[in-house]
Amino acid sequence: MKTKIFYFTGTGNTLKLAKDLAAELGDTELVRIRYDMEYDQTDCDAAGIAYPVYCFVQPNIVTNFINNVKFRENIYIFGLASYGGLLAGSGIKLKKLLAKRGYVLNAGFAVNMPGNATTVYDVLPEEKRNAMYAKESTRIKEIASMVRNRETREIETNKGLLGRLMTAVGPMMMKGINKSAKAFTVDETCDSCGICENVCPVNNIVITDGEPVWSDKCECCLACFHWCPKAAIQAGKKTASRGRYHHPEASLPDMYTR
C-alpha cells in the first residue's frame, strides 16, 4: 500500500510542499483535488491533505473533498497547510470535518509560505520569499520523518484569543467566496491568451469575445490574477499597483486543469 497526497493549489505554494514531501517519502502519489475527481481512494494506507489557508480555514473545494472521499479503515491521515498570514485553527477545522466522516486526523502540519492574497496586501520582497523557501526545505524533511513513522502529533495552530476568533469567523467568511470573482475585471492589456481560463481549477472562466468572463463558482485561489502574463486582471482599485506572485518552481503546465 502507498501514500497519497491530495492537494489543491492556485499559485504553486501547496504544490511545492506536496512535491517535496512526496520526494522525501518515496512511493507517494500526488492527486490534485477537483470537483470531478474519483472519490474512492481506498487503495492507500496513508493520506495527506495539502491545502492553502483561505480566510483561516481550508478552501471550499477541500471541504467538498473531505465530505465525499472514501478511505480505507484505520488509514493514517495528515494535514499539510500552506499559509501566508495567520494560520489560526484551520487544522482543527480539518480534524472536525474528518471526524464527522469517521476518520481521524493523526497529525496537522503547517508551513509558512509567501502570501498570495494580493487583494489585501502586496507581494513580499524577494529576500523574504527566499528566506521562506529555505526554511520550507528543512521543514519538509522534519514532516517527512514524522509521516514516515506514522506519528500522531498535535494539530499545529495559532493559539490564543486571536487564533480562536479567526477560527470562528473563517467559515462565515468562506460562505460567499464562490461569488468573489465579481471583483475581477480585465483591462486593455489583455491579449486573449487564455491562460486564465486554463489555470482556473474549477473551470470558472470562459474566454468570450476575446476576454475572460467569470462565473459564480470561484474558489478565490487567485490563479487567474497571478498567472496572467500581462497583469491585465484586476480585483479592485489597489491591485494595479501591486505585484504578481507564483512559486518560482511552479510552471504553467503544473497549473493547467484542461
N, C-alpha and C positions, 0 to 999 in steps of 0.2 A: 504494500500500500504506500501511497505517496502523499506529499504535502501539496496543497493548492493554495495559492494566494489570490484572492478575489479583490480586484482593485477598481477604483474609479478615479479618473484624473482629467484635468482640464488644461493645465499648463505644464504638466510633466513632473511636478514635485513628488506626488504619490507614486507615479510610475517608477521614478528613480529609486525610491525606497523599496518598492516591491522587487525591482530587478536586482538590486544589490543584495537584498535578503535572500532571494532565490539562489543567487550565485553562491552565497555563503553556505546555504543549507544543502544544495545539491538535490537532485531528484525532486524538483519542485516545478510545478506548472503554474504559469500566470494566466488568469482568466479575467477578462475585462467585464465589469458589471454593466449589464444592459437591461432594458425592459423586455427584450425579446430573447433572452438567453435561456439555456437549458437549466432548470432549477433542480433537477435530480442530480445531486453531487455526492452520492453515496459511495463513490469509488476512491475516496481519500480518507486517511485516518488522522489528518491534521489539516486545519483550515485557518488561513489568515484572512482577515478582512481589513484591507488597506483603504483609507479614505481621507480626504481633506476635511478640515473642520470648517463648517459654514454656520455662522450665527451660533457658535458654541456647541453645535451638535453635528451629527452626520448628515450628508445630503439626503434629500428625499429618495433618490434612486437607490441609495444604500439601504434605507429603511424598507423600501419595497423588496429588495433582495432578501433581507433577513425575514421578512414576513412570508416569503414564498419558498425559500430554499429548503431542500430536504437533505439532511446529513445522516450519516450512519450513527447508531447509538454509541455513546461513550467517546465521541470524537473530541480531540483536543482542538480548542478554538482560541485564537488570539487576535486582538485588535492592533492595528498599526495606524495611528493618526498622524497626519502631517498638518501642522498648524503654524500660522504666521503671527497671530496676535495672541489672544487669550485662549488657552486650551479649555478652560472651565471643566465641565464634567461630561464631555462627550463620550468618554469610555464608560461612564456609569449608565448613560442612556443606552449605549450599545448592549451592555450587560442585561439591562432590564428587558430590552426587546427580545434578546435571545432566550431569556428565562421564560417569557411568555410562550415561546415555541418549544420549550422543554430542553433547551440547550444551555450549557454552561460556558461562560467566557472565562477561560482559565487564566488569561493574562491580558493586560491592556497597555500597550506601549505608545509612546508619543515622541516625535522628532520635530524640533523647531526648524522650519524652512522659511526661505524668503516669502513674505506675504504677496498675494496677487490681487487683493481687493482694492484695485486702483480707483474704484469709485469712491473709496473712503480715504485713502492715503496714497502717496506717491511710491514708486519703486525704490527699494533700498539702494544705497550706493554699492558699487561693485565690491569694494573692500569688505563690507559687512556680509554681502552674499557669499563671497568666497570663504569667509570665516565659518559661516554656517555649513557650507559644503564639506569643509574639512572635518567638522565635528560630526556630521552625518555619517561619514565613513567609519569612524570609531564606534559610534553608537550602534550602527547596524551590526557590527561584529559582536557587540555585547548582547544584542537582542537575539542574534542567531544562536549563540551559545545557550541561552535560556530556552528558546524554542526547541532546539535540538534535543535538549534534556527533558523536554515536556514539563518545564517548571510551572507551578502555579504561583502567580505573582499578584500583588495588589494592583488594582487599576490605577494607572497614572492620571492624575487630575490636578487642577488648581484648587487647593483647599482654602478655607476662609470664607468670609461673608461674600466677597465679590464673586468668587468662583461659584458659590451656591446660587447667588442671584442670577448670574448669567446662564447657569444650567437650567434654571426655572423658566426664564423668558425665551430661551433658544427655540423650543418647539413652537411657540406662538409666532415668533419671527419667521419661521420656515413655512407657515401655513399659506402665505400669499406669495411665496418665492417663485412659483411657476408662472406668475404673471409679470415677473420683474423685467422681462425683455421689453416691456412697454417703454422703458427708459432709453433703449438703444435707438440711435439714429445713425445715418451714414452721410458723409459729406461728399463734396465734389471730387475728392481724390480717389474715390472708389473706381477700380478698373474692371469690375465684374469677374475677378479671377476665380471666385467660387470656393476659396479656401474656407471661409466662414461656414459655408454650407457643409463642407466635408469634415470639418473638425467638430461640429456640434454633436455631442454624444447621445442626444435624444432626437436627432433629426427635426429640430425645431426651426430650422432656417431653410428657406427656399429662395433661390435667385429668380426674381420675377422682373421682367423688363429691365434686366441688367443690374438690379440692385437687390440686396438681401431683404427679405421680409420675414419677420419673426412671428411665430405663433405663440400660444399660451401654455406651453409645457416646458418652460425654461428651468434649468437646474441652477442657474446663476454661477456656472463654473467659469465664466468669462473667457472661454477658449476663443470664441469669435473675436472678442475685443483684443486679446493679447497676440493672437496669431496673424491678424490682418497685416500684410506686409506694407501697406500704405498708412497704417494707423488711421484709417478712414472711419472706423466705427467709434462712436462716442456714446457715453452714458451720462448725460447731464453736461452742464457748462464747464465743470472743472477738469474733465478728463483730457481735453485737447492739449493741455499744458503738462500732462503727466506722462511718464514713460510707459513702456510695454514690457512685459516680462514672460519668459518661459524658461524652464530649466535648460541650461546650456547643452546638456546631453540628451535632451528630448528632440525628436525630429518630427517633421510633418507626417511622414508615414506612420510614426508611432501614434499620432493623434487621429488619423483618418478613421472614420467609422463606416464608410461606404465603399 
